[in-house]
Amino acid sequence: MQLSSLLDRFAEPETLKMAKLGRELRAQGIDVIDLSLGEPDFDTPKHVKDAAIKAIEDNWSHYTPVPGFLDLREAVVTKLKRDNQLEYEPTQIVVSTGAKQSLANAILAIADDGDEVIIPTPYWVTYSELVKIARGKVVEVRTSPESGFKISPAQLEAAITPKTKAFLFSSPCNPSGAVYSKEELTALAEVFRAHPDIFIISDEIYEYINYVGAHQSIAQFDDLKDRVIIVNGLSKGFAMTGWRLGYTASNVQVAKAMEKIQGQTTSGTCSITQRAAIAALTGDLQPSRDMTAEFTRRKKRVLELVAEIPGISCAEPEGAFYIFPDVHAFYGKSDGNITIKDSADFSMYLLNTAHVSSVMGAAFGEPNCVRFSFANSIGNIEKGWARIKEALAKLK
Protein backbone atom coordinates (compact mmCIF):
# COMPACT_ATOMS: atom_id res chain seq x y z
CA MET A 1 0.00 0.00 0.00
CA GLN A 2 1.62 3.25 -1.16
CA LEU A 3 0.68 6.52 0.50
CA SER A 4 1.14 10.06 -0.78
CA SER A 5 4.66 11.44 -1.11
CA LEU A 6 3.29 14.54 0.62
CA LEU A 7 3.81 12.73 3.92
CA ASP A 8 7.55 12.64 3.30
CA ARG A 9 7.82 16.40 2.98
CA PHE A 10 6.93 17.37 6.54
CA ALA A 11 7.34 16.10 10.09
CA GLU A 12 5.04 15.43 13.02
CA PRO A 13 4.98 18.42 15.43
CA GLU A 14 7.56 17.85 18.16
CA THR A 15 5.33 19.63 20.66
CA LEU A 16 2.61 17.01 20.17
CA LYS A 17 5.15 14.19 20.09
CA MET A 18 6.60 15.16 23.47
CA ALA A 19 3.13 15.49 24.97
CA LYS A 20 2.32 12.00 23.66
CA LEU A 21 5.45 10.54 25.24
CA GLY A 22 4.55 12.22 28.53
CA ARG A 23 1.07 10.70 28.44
CA GLU A 24 2.55 7.26 27.83
CA LEU A 25 4.74 7.58 30.93
CA ARG A 26 1.76 8.74 32.97
CA ALA A 27 -0.17 5.69 31.81
CA GLN A 28 2.59 3.64 33.45
CA GLY A 29 1.93 5.41 36.75
CA ILE A 30 4.86 7.85 36.50
CA ASP A 31 4.36 11.42 37.74
CA VAL A 32 5.32 13.54 34.71
CA ILE A 33 5.32 17.32 34.97
CA ASP A 34 4.35 18.78 31.59
CA LEU A 35 6.38 21.84 30.63
CA SER A 36 6.01 21.13 26.92
CA LEU A 37 2.58 22.13 25.65
CA GLY A 38 1.57 25.68 24.83
CA GLU A 39 -1.77 25.74 26.55
CA PRO A 40 -2.96 28.13 29.27
CA ASP A 41 -3.92 26.20 32.41
CA PHE A 42 -6.90 28.47 33.05
CA ASP A 43 -10.62 28.02 32.55
CA THR A 44 -12.43 29.81 29.75
CA PRO A 45 -14.03 33.02 31.14
CA LYS A 46 -17.55 32.53 32.46
CA HIS A 47 -19.21 35.07 30.16
CA VAL A 48 -17.80 33.18 27.17
CA LYS A 49 -19.06 29.84 28.45
CA ASP A 50 -22.47 31.38 29.17
CA ALA A 51 -22.65 32.61 25.57
CA ALA A 52 -21.94 29.08 24.34
CA ILE A 53 -24.62 27.59 26.58
CA LYS A 54 -27.13 30.15 25.32
CA ALA A 55 -26.16 29.34 21.73
CA ILE A 56 -26.90 25.67 22.34
CA GLU A 57 -30.24 26.50 23.95
CA ASP A 58 -31.07 28.85 21.08
CA ASN A 59 -30.36 26.06 18.58
CA TRP A 60 -27.33 27.49 16.79
CA SER A 61 -26.78 24.00 15.45
CA HIS A 62 -26.61 24.30 11.69
CA TYR A 63 -23.85 24.73 9.10
CA THR A 64 -22.12 28.07 9.25
CA PRO A 65 -20.87 30.38 6.46
CA VAL A 66 -17.37 29.41 5.36
CA PRO A 67 -15.69 32.68 6.47
CA GLY A 68 -17.74 32.87 9.69
CA PHE A 69 -20.98 34.47 10.84
CA LEU A 70 -21.22 38.11 9.76
CA ASP A 71 -21.68 39.35 13.33
CA LEU A 72 -18.57 37.44 14.43
CA ARG A 73 -16.53 38.97 11.61
CA GLU A 74 -17.91 42.35 12.69
CA ALA A 75 -16.74 41.54 16.23
CA VAL A 76 -13.23 40.83 14.88
CA VAL A 77 -13.33 44.19 13.06
CA THR A 78 -14.36 45.88 16.33
CA LYS A 79 -11.54 44.16 18.22
CA LEU A 80 -8.92 45.19 15.64
CA LYS A 81 -10.09 48.80 15.87
CA ARG A 82 -10.28 48.80 19.69
CA ASP A 83 -7.01 47.03 20.46
CA ASN A 84 -4.85 47.73 17.41
CA GLN A 85 -6.25 50.91 15.83
CA LEU A 86 -6.58 49.00 12.56
CA GLU A 87 -9.45 49.52 10.10
CA TYR A 88 -10.87 46.44 8.40
CA GLU A 89 -14.18 45.38 6.85
CA PRO A 90 -15.96 42.06 7.51
CA THR A 91 -15.16 40.98 3.93
CA GLN A 92 -11.47 41.00 4.92
CA ILE A 93 -11.95 38.58 7.82
CA VAL A 94 -11.92 34.77 7.57
CA VAL A 95 -12.71 32.70 10.65
CA SER A 96 -11.14 29.24 10.83
CA THR A 97 -10.90 26.20 13.05
CA GLY A 98 -7.95 27.49 15.03
CA ALA A 99 -5.05 29.78 14.16
CA LYS A 100 -3.18 26.77 12.77
CA GLN A 101 -5.79 26.44 10.03
CA SER A 102 -5.63 30.20 9.50
CA LEU A 103 -1.88 29.89 8.93
CA ALA A 104 -2.37 26.95 6.58
CA ASN A 105 -4.99 28.86 4.60
CA ALA A 106 -2.68 31.86 4.30
CA ILE A 107 0.35 29.91 3.14
CA LEU A 108 -1.61 27.74 0.70
CA ALA A 109 -3.29 30.85 -0.71
CA ILE A 110 -0.06 32.67 -1.59
CA ALA A 111 2.76 30.11 -2.01
CA ASP A 112 3.50 28.26 -5.23
CA ASP A 113 5.94 25.44 -5.93
CA GLY A 114 9.45 26.72 -5.21
CA ASP A 115 8.43 30.05 -3.69
CA GLU A 116 10.66 31.11 -0.81
CA VAL A 117 9.24 32.00 2.59
CA ILE A 118 11.62 33.76 4.99
CA ILE A 119 11.21 32.64 8.60
CA PRO A 120 13.44 34.03 11.37
CA THR A 121 14.51 31.51 13.99
CA PRO A 122 13.31 30.45 16.43
CA TYR A 123 9.84 29.84 15.03
CA TRP A 124 6.77 27.79 15.91
CA VAL A 125 7.28 24.23 14.73
CA THR A 126 4.38 24.29 12.27
CA TYR A 127 5.57 27.26 10.21
CA SER A 128 8.24 25.41 8.28
CA GLU A 129 6.12 22.31 7.77
CA LEU A 130 3.19 24.26 6.31
CA VAL A 131 5.55 25.86 3.80
CA LYS A 132 6.78 22.39 2.84
CA ILE A 133 3.21 21.14 2.44
CA ALA A 134 2.63 24.06 0.03
CA ARG A 135 5.78 22.96 -1.89
CA GLY A 136 7.50 26.17 -0.93
CA LYS A 137 11.09 26.59 0.24
CA VAL A 138 11.84 27.58 3.81
CA VAL A 139 14.56 30.23 4.16
CA GLU A 140 15.67 30.28 7.78
CA VAL A 141 17.38 33.39 9.13
CA ARG A 142 19.24 32.66 12.36
CA THR A 143 18.79 35.15 15.15
CA SER A 144 20.51 35.02 18.54
CA PRO A 145 19.96 35.69 22.24
CA GLU A 146 22.16 38.78 21.82
CA SER A 147 19.64 40.24 19.33
CA GLY A 148 16.72 39.27 21.55
CA PHE A 149 15.93 36.54 19.01
CA LYS A 150 14.77 39.20 16.53
CA ILE A 151 15.69 39.57 12.89
CA SER A 152 17.53 42.75 11.90
CA PRO A 153 16.75 44.82 8.78
CA ALA A 154 20.16 43.86 7.35
CA GLN A 155 19.45 40.16 7.85
CA LEU A 156 16.04 40.53 6.23
CA GLU A 157 17.46 42.37 3.23
CA ALA A 158 20.19 39.76 2.77
CA ALA A 159 17.65 36.92 2.76
CA ILE A 160 15.42 38.37 0.06
CA THR A 161 15.78 36.96 -3.46
CA PRO A 162 13.66 37.19 -6.63
CA LYS A 163 11.89 34.02 -5.41
CA THR A 164 10.86 35.46 -2.04
CA LYS A 165 7.08 35.27 -1.71
CA ALA A 166 6.51 35.90 1.98
CA PHE A 167 7.95 36.70 5.38
CA LEU A 168 6.45 34.78 8.31
CA PHE A 169 6.98 35.69 11.95
CA SER A 170 5.28 35.93 15.33
CA SER A 171 5.22 38.68 17.95
CA PRO A 172 5.06 37.81 20.79
CA CYS A 173 7.10 34.86 19.63
CA ASN A 174 6.63 31.19 20.36
CA PRO A 175 9.11 29.88 21.57
CA SER A 176 11.46 32.76 22.47
CA GLY A 177 8.99 35.26 23.93
CA ALA A 178 10.48 38.02 21.77
CA VAL A 179 8.23 41.03 21.19
CA TYR A 180 8.91 43.45 18.35
CA SER A 181 8.67 47.11 19.33
CA LYS A 182 7.20 49.78 17.06
CA GLU A 183 10.73 51.02 16.34
CA GLU A 184 11.89 47.53 15.32
CA LEU A 185 8.87 47.03 13.08
CA THR A 186 9.42 50.46 11.55
CA ALA A 187 12.95 49.44 10.59
CA LEU A 188 11.73 46.19 9.00
CA ALA A 189 8.99 48.09 7.19
CA GLU A 190 11.64 50.15 5.41
CA VAL A 191 13.05 46.95 3.92
CA PHE A 192 9.64 45.73 2.80
CA ARG A 193 8.94 49.04 1.06
CA ALA A 194 11.82 48.29 -1.29
CA HIS A 195 10.28 44.88 -2.12
CA PRO A 196 6.60 45.51 -2.86
CA ASP A 197 5.73 41.95 -3.96
CA ILE A 198 6.44 40.23 -0.62
CA PHE A 199 3.57 39.17 1.63
CA ILE A 200 3.97 39.50 5.40
CA ILE A 201 2.26 36.88 7.58
CA SER A 202 2.08 38.23 11.12
CA ASP A 203 1.14 35.66 13.78
CA GLU A 204 -0.27 37.64 16.71
CA ILE A 205 -1.88 34.81 18.68
CA TYR A 206 -0.03 35.75 21.91
CA GLU A 207 -1.02 39.41 21.64
CA TYR A 208 -2.55 39.71 25.12
CA ILE A 209 0.31 37.88 26.87
CA ASN A 210 2.75 40.75 26.67
CA TYR A 211 5.02 41.91 29.50
CA VAL A 212 6.62 44.98 27.90
CA GLY A 213 3.81 47.27 26.75
CA ALA A 214 1.14 47.69 24.11
CA HIS A 215 1.09 45.16 21.29
CA GLN A 216 2.41 46.44 17.98
CA SER A 217 1.27 45.02 14.64
CA ILE A 218 3.18 45.48 11.40
CA ALA A 219 -0.21 46.11 9.77
CA GLN A 220 -0.17 49.58 11.36
CA PHE A 221 1.88 50.88 8.41
CA ASP A 222 -0.74 51.94 5.89
CA ASP A 223 1.45 51.40 2.84
CA LEU A 224 2.18 47.80 3.89
CA LYS A 225 -1.22 46.83 5.28
CA ASP A 226 -2.58 45.53 1.97
CA ARG A 227 0.05 42.76 1.88
CA VAL A 228 -0.04 41.89 5.58
CA ILE A 229 -2.00 38.82 6.65
CA ILE A 230 -2.73 39.00 10.38
CA VAL A 231 -3.26 35.64 12.07
CA ASN A 232 -4.88 35.61 15.49
CA GLY A 233 -7.34 33.60 17.55
CA LEU A 234 -8.80 32.83 20.94
CA SER A 235 -6.68 29.94 22.23
CA LYS A 236 -4.00 31.81 24.18
CA GLY A 237 -5.47 35.13 25.29
CA PHE A 238 -8.86 33.71 26.24
CA ALA A 239 -7.82 30.19 27.38
CA MET A 240 -9.95 28.64 24.62
CA THR A 241 -7.56 26.09 23.11
CA GLY A 242 -10.14 23.32 22.74
CA TRP A 243 -12.77 25.60 21.28
CA ARG A 244 -10.71 25.91 18.07
CA LEU A 245 -11.19 29.33 16.59
CA GLY A 246 -8.69 31.45 14.69
CA TYR A 247 -9.08 34.27 12.23
CA THR A 248 -7.21 36.26 9.62
CA ALA A 249 -7.36 39.87 8.51
CA SER A 250 -6.05 40.61 5.03
CA ASN A 251 -6.88 42.28 1.76
CA VAL A 252 -10.10 41.08 0.14
CA GLN A 253 -8.37 39.14 -2.65
CA VAL A 254 -6.38 37.06 -0.18
CA ALA A 255 -9.41 36.65 2.07
CA LYS A 256 -11.45 35.22 -0.80
CA ALA A 257 -8.60 32.87 -1.71
CA MET A 258 -8.43 31.58 1.87
CA GLU A 259 -12.21 31.21 1.95
CA LYS A 260 -12.03 29.13 -1.23
CA ILE A 261 -9.42 26.81 0.27
CA GLN A 262 -11.33 26.45 3.52
CA GLY A 263 -14.53 25.76 1.63
CA GLN A 264 -13.01 22.52 0.32
CA THR A 265 -11.47 21.41 3.63
CA THR A 266 -13.49 22.16 6.76
CA SER A 267 -16.06 24.70 5.58
CA GLY A 268 -17.31 26.89 8.44
CA THR A 269 -16.12 26.71 12.03
CA CYS A 270 -18.28 25.26 14.82
CA SER A 271 -21.43 27.34 15.30
CA ILE A 272 -21.33 27.25 19.12
CA THR A 273 -17.69 28.31 19.20
CA GLN A 274 -18.48 31.23 16.93
CA ARG A 275 -21.24 32.50 19.22
CA ALA A 276 -18.88 32.19 22.20
CA ALA A 277 -16.17 34.02 20.24
CA ILE A 278 -18.39 37.07 19.84
CA ALA A 279 -18.67 37.28 23.64
CA ALA A 280 -14.91 36.86 24.01
CA LEU A 281 -13.96 39.51 21.46
CA THR A 282 -16.50 42.14 22.53
CA GLY A 283 -16.75 41.41 26.26
CA ASP A 284 -14.74 42.12 29.39
CA LEU A 285 -10.98 41.61 28.92
CA GLN A 286 -10.27 41.51 32.66
CA PRO A 287 -9.95 37.67 32.72
CA SER A 288 -7.26 37.95 30.03
CA ARG A 289 -5.47 40.64 32.03
CA ASP A 290 -5.66 38.53 35.18
CA MET A 291 -4.20 35.55 33.34
CA THR A 292 -1.29 37.64 32.04
CA ALA A 293 -0.68 38.94 35.56
CA GLU A 294 -0.36 35.37 36.81
CA PHE A 295 1.96 34.47 33.94
CA THR A 296 4.08 37.46 34.94
CA ARG A 297 4.40 36.04 38.46
CA ARG A 298 5.32 32.61 37.12
CA LYS A 299 7.85 34.06 34.69
CA LYS A 300 9.65 35.77 37.56
CA ARG A 301 9.74 32.55 39.58
CA VAL A 302 10.93 30.29 36.75
CA LEU A 303 13.74 32.70 35.89
CA GLU A 304 14.84 32.60 39.54
CA LEU A 305 14.89 28.79 39.45
CA VAL A 306 16.78 28.60 36.14
CA ALA A 307 19.40 31.05 37.41
CA GLU A 308 20.31 28.49 40.10
CA ILE A 309 21.40 25.90 37.51
CA PRO A 310 24.97 26.20 36.20
CA GLY A 311 25.29 25.74 32.44
CA ILE A 312 21.89 27.16 31.45
CA SER A 313 21.76 30.61 29.88
CA CYS A 314 18.31 32.13 29.65
CA ALA A 315 17.02 35.46 28.35
CA GLU A 316 13.91 36.95 29.91
CA PRO A 317 10.87 36.53 27.63
CA GLU A 318 8.95 39.69 26.70
CA GLY A 319 5.73 37.85 25.91
CA ALA A 320 4.03 34.41 25.62
CA PHE A 321 4.54 31.85 28.40
CA TYR A 322 7.79 30.09 27.58
CA ILE A 323 11.45 30.32 28.39
CA PHE A 324 13.90 29.26 25.69
CA PRO A 325 17.25 28.72 27.40
CA ASP A 326 20.55 27.85 25.70
CA VAL A 327 21.57 24.42 27.02
CA HIS A 328 24.43 23.54 24.67
CA ALA A 329 26.90 23.56 27.60
CA PHE A 330 25.52 20.11 28.44
CA TYR A 331 26.21 18.65 24.98
CA GLY A 332 28.86 15.97 25.20
CA LYS A 333 28.19 15.32 28.88
CA SER A 334 27.03 11.99 30.29
CA ASP A 335 25.49 10.52 33.43
CA GLY A 336 27.41 7.30 32.80
CA ASN A 337 24.66 5.74 30.71
CA ILE A 338 23.38 8.46 28.40
CA THR A 339 25.45 11.04 26.54
CA ILE A 340 23.73 14.29 25.55
CA LYS A 341 24.54 15.04 21.92
CA ASP A 342 21.88 17.63 21.05
CA SER A 343 18.64 19.29 22.14
CA ALA A 344 16.59 16.17 21.38
CA ASP A 345 18.82 14.10 23.68
CA PHE A 346 18.56 16.82 26.33
CA SER A 347 14.73 16.80 26.25
CA MET A 348 14.54 13.00 26.25
CA TYR A 349 17.03 12.83 29.14
CA LEU A 350 14.84 15.17 31.21
CA LEU A 351 11.70 13.22 30.31
CA ASN A 352 13.15 9.82 31.22
CA THR A 353 15.32 10.88 34.16
CA ALA A 354 13.55 13.88 35.72
CA HIS A 355 10.09 13.03 34.36
CA VAL A 356 9.68 16.57 33.05
CA SER A 357 8.59 17.17 29.47
CA SER A 358 10.02 19.95 27.30
CA VAL A 359 10.50 20.51 23.55
CA MET A 360 13.86 20.34 21.80
CA GLY A 361 15.01 23.59 20.26
CA ALA A 362 15.94 21.97 16.96
CA ALA A 363 12.20 21.72 16.23
CA PHE A 364 12.05 25.53 16.39
CA GLY A 365 15.15 26.05 14.25
CA GLU A 366 17.49 26.69 17.21
CA PRO A 367 19.52 23.54 18.03
CA ASN A 368 21.24 25.01 21.11
CA CYS A 369 18.00 25.73 22.97
CA VAL A 370 15.07 23.93 24.60
CA ARG A 371 11.56 25.30 25.19
CA PHE A 372 9.94 25.09 28.60
CA SER A 373 6.42 26.33 29.25
CA PHE A 374 5.40 28.07 32.44
CA ALA A 375 1.71 27.52 31.75
CA ASN A 376 1.53 25.41 34.90
CA SER A 377 1.04 26.07 38.59
CA ILE A 378 3.84 27.60 40.66
CA GLY A 379 3.93 24.38 42.66
CA ASN A 380 4.45 22.22 39.59
CA ILE A 381 6.96 24.68 38.16
CA GLU A 382 9.03 24.56 41.36
CA LYS A 383 8.75 20.77 41.55
CA GLY A 384 9.69 20.35 37.90
CA TRP A 385 12.73 22.61 38.03
CA ALA A 386 13.96 20.96 41.22
CA ARG A 387 13.91 17.67 39.31
CA ILE A 388 15.67 19.25 36.34
CA LYS A 389 18.39 20.69 38.58
CA GLU A 390 18.96 17.30 40.17
CA ALA A 391 19.05 15.48 36.83
CA LEU A 392 21.47 17.95 35.23
CA ALA A 393 23.82 17.73 38.21
CA LYS A 394 24.43 14.08 37.26
CA LEU A 395 25.88 15.07 33.87
CA LYS A 396 29.69 15.22 33.87
N, C-alpha and C positions, 0 to 999 in steps of 0.2 A: 504494500500500500504506500503510494508516494504522495506526500503532502506538498503544499505550496512552498516554493523557494523563498517566498516572503518571510517565512519563519526563520530563515537563516540570516536575515539581514538585521535583526534586532534581538535584544536580550530581555530576559525577565527582569522586572524592577528589583534591584537589590534590597530596597526598603521592604518590599513585600516578602522577599525570600528570607530575610532575617527575622521578620515577624513570624513567618511560618516555622522556622527552626525553633524559635522561642516557644511557640505553642506546642511543638512536639516534645520539648523537654518538660513543659508543664504537665503534659499528659502522662509523663512518667513519674509525676509527683515531685518534680524539682521546682523550687521557688525561684523563678526567673523574674528579674526586674527589667521591664521593657523601657529602654531609653532609645529605641530605634524609630518608632512610628511618629509621623507628624500629625498628631491628632490631639486637639485640646481635650483635657480631662474634665470638662465642665458640662453641665446640662444645658440644653437649648433653652433660651429665655422663655419664661412662662407665657408672655403675650404672643410669642410665635407659636408655641404649642397650642394655645387656645384658638388661634386663627386656623390651625390645621384641623382641630376637632370640629370647629364650626363648619369648615369646608366639607368635612365628611357628612355632618348632619344636614348640610344644605345640598347634598348630592352632587358635589363637583367631582363626578366620577366618569366623565366621558373623555374621549380623545381631545387633545389640546392642539392649538395651532403650532406648526413647526417652530416658529421663532419665539413662541411664548404668548401668553395672554396679553392683550393690548394694555390692560391696566398694570400688569407687572412690568412691561417694558417702559411704561410711563413712570413707574416707581423707580426703575433704574435711572431714567433720565433725571428725575428729581434728586436722586442720591448723588449723581455725578455733578449736578449744579451745586447742591448743598455742601458737599464735602470737598470737591475738587475744582469748583468754579469752571466747569467744562460744559459747553452747550452741545447737546445732541438731540436728535429726534427719535421717536420710537422705531422708525424704519431703519435706524442705524444699530439697533440692539438685537442680538440673537441670544436667546436663553437656551442653555444646554444642560445635559445630565452631568453636571460637575465641570469644574474648570479644566480638568484633563480633557474632556471632550471638546471644550471650547478651544483649547490649544490645538488639538488634532484637527478640528475644522479649519482653524486659521492656517495651519501649515499646509494642509491638503489643498486649500483654496488658492494658495499663492505659489507653491513650489512645484517646479517641473523636474524631470529627470536631469540630474547633473547640476541643478542650481545650488549655489553655495549659501549656507546660512551660518553667519558668524555668531558664536556663543561664547561669551567670556566664562572662564572657569573661576570658581566652582559653580555648577549649575544643577538644577533638579534633574534627577536621573532620567526622567521621561523625555526631556527636551531632545537629546541627541537621537533617541530611538524613534521618536515621531518623524524627525527629518529623514532618517533611514527608511522608514516605512513609505514616505513620500518619494523615495528614490533620490533625495537630495544629498548633498555632501556637507558634512559637519566641518566647520572651520573653528577649531578651538583657539582661543586666545588666553594664554596663561596669565593670571593675575597673581598677586602675592599678599601675604599678611602685611608687608610693609606698605602696600598701596591700599590697605583696607579691603582687599579682595575686590577692587573696582578697576574696570578697564579705563585706560587713559585715552585722550583724543589721539595721541600719536600711535598707540597700539591699534586703535580702531582704523585709522587711516591706512596703516600698513597692511591690515588684513583684507581690505577691500580690493576686489578684482572685477574685471568685466562680468564675471559670472555671479557676483554677489546679488542675491535676491532679497535677503532679509537679515536683520539683526534681532536676536532673541535674548532677553534678559529679564531678571526679576529684581524688584526693589519694593520692600525689603526682600533680601535674598534667602532662599533655601538652597544651600545649607549654611552659608557663612554668617547670615544676619546683617550683611552690608546694606546700607541705605544710601541711595544717591541723593545728594543735596541739590537744591535748585542751581547752584553755581556749577556743580559737576555736570548736571544735565545740560546746562547752557553751553558748556564747552563741547560736549558730545554733539549737541544740535548744530554747532558750527560745521562739524565734519559732515553731517548728513545733508546740510544745505548744498554742499559741493557735489553730492551724489543723489540726485532727485529721484532715481528709480528704485531706491532701496526701501523696503517695508521695515517697520519697527514693531516688533511684537513685545508688548510691555506687560509682563505678568505682575499684577498688583494684588494678588490674593491675600498677602499678609499686611495689607494697608493699615489696618487698625492696630496691629501689634508692632508699635513703633516707639522706641525709647528716646528719640533724639529730636522730636519736633513734628511739625505738620508734614503729612505725606506730600510728596512732589511727584507729579506725573509728567512724562515727557510729552504728553498730548497737550500740555499747556501752551506750547509754542504754535501759534496759529498757522504758520507757514509749513509746519510738519504734520499737523493734526490729521490731514487727509490720508496720510500713509501710515499712521499709527493704528495698531489694533490693540486695544486695551483688553486684557483678560482678567476677570475678577470672579468672585463668587461668595458663597456664604459659609463655606466649611470652616475656615479659620477664625474669622472675626466674630462669627455668631455661634460657634460650636455646633455646626450643623453638618458634620462630615457625612453621616449616613443618609441625610436628606437628598444629597446629590443635586446641587444646582449651581451652575456657573453661568457666566454671561460674557459677551463681548460687546465692545463699542468700536465702531469703525466707519469708514465711508460706506455709502449705500451699495456700491458695486460689490465690495468685499462682503458686506452683510448678506446680500442676495446669494453670493457664491457659497457662503457657509450654510445658509438656509437650504440650498439645493443639496449639498452634501449630507446634511443632517436628515433631510427628508427621505433619503434612501438608506439611512442607518437606523436611527432610533425614533425618528419623527419627534413629536413634542415631548417635553419633560413632564413628569408626574404632576397631575392636576392639583393634588393636595399640597405637594411641595411648593408649587407656584403660588397658591393662596397664602401659605405660610411666609413665603419670601416677601410678599408685599408688606406684611406686618413687620418683618425684620428690617427691610430697607427704609420704611417710612416711620417706624416707631422709635421708642426710646433707645438710645445708644448706651445708656448707663451700664447695662450688663456687659457690653463689650469693653467699656472703660474699666470696669471692675476686674474683668479677666486680665486685661493688660497690666493692671496694677499688681495683680498676684504674680503674673509672669515676671514682672520687674523684681519682685522680692525673691523669687526663685533664681533668677539670673544672678543676682548678687550672691546668693548662697552657693550656687554651683561654682562660680568663679573663685570663691574663697576655698572651696574643697579642692579644685583643680590646682590651685596655687601651692598646695601642700605636697604635690606629687612631683618629685624630680624627674626631668626628662620630657615633661609635657609643656609645650608653649601654646598659650591660648589668648587670642585677641578677644576683646569684649564685643559681643554682638550689639548692633544698633537697632535691630528689629527681629521679628520672628521669634521662635522659641527653641533655638538650637545653639550649642557651641560647636566649633569646628577646629579643634586643636591639632597642632602639628605633633605627630607622635613618632617621626622617623628616627628619633634617638634610640628607639627600642628595636629597630631593624637590625638583624644579625645577632640579637640576644636570645638566650635559651633558658628554660627552667630545668634543663637536663633531659627533657623528653621532647619538647616542641621548640623549634627555632622560628622566630618571627622574621619572615622575609619581606612582608609588605603589609599594606593596610588590611587586606582580606585576612591574612594570618592573625593580625592584631585583633580584629573583631571576633574571629572565631575563637581565639585564645580566651578572650574575656567572656564569651558566651559559655564555653565549656569549662572554664576554670573558676571564673567569678560568678557565673550565671547572671550576667548582665548583657543585654542585647544592645548593639550599636550598628552603625552602617559604615562600611569601609569607604574611605575617601575616593578611591579609584573610580567608584560608581558615579561620583560627581565631577570627575575630571581632575581631581587633586590627589595624587597617590601618596602624599606625605601626611594626609589628614584623615581623621575619623569624625563622623557626625554623632553627637549625643543630643537627644532631646531633653528639655526640662519641662515637658508637658506631663508632669507627674507630681505627686505630692512631695512636700519637703521631706517628709519621713522616708519615702522611697528613694528620693534623690540622695539623701545622706547615707542611707543603707547601701545603695548601689555604688556610690563613690568610695565608701569604706572598703567594699569588696574589691573594687578596681585597684585601689591603692595597695591592698594586700597582695593581689595577684601580680601586679607589676613589680613589686619588691622581690619577687622570686626570679625575675629575669636578670641574668648576669652576662 
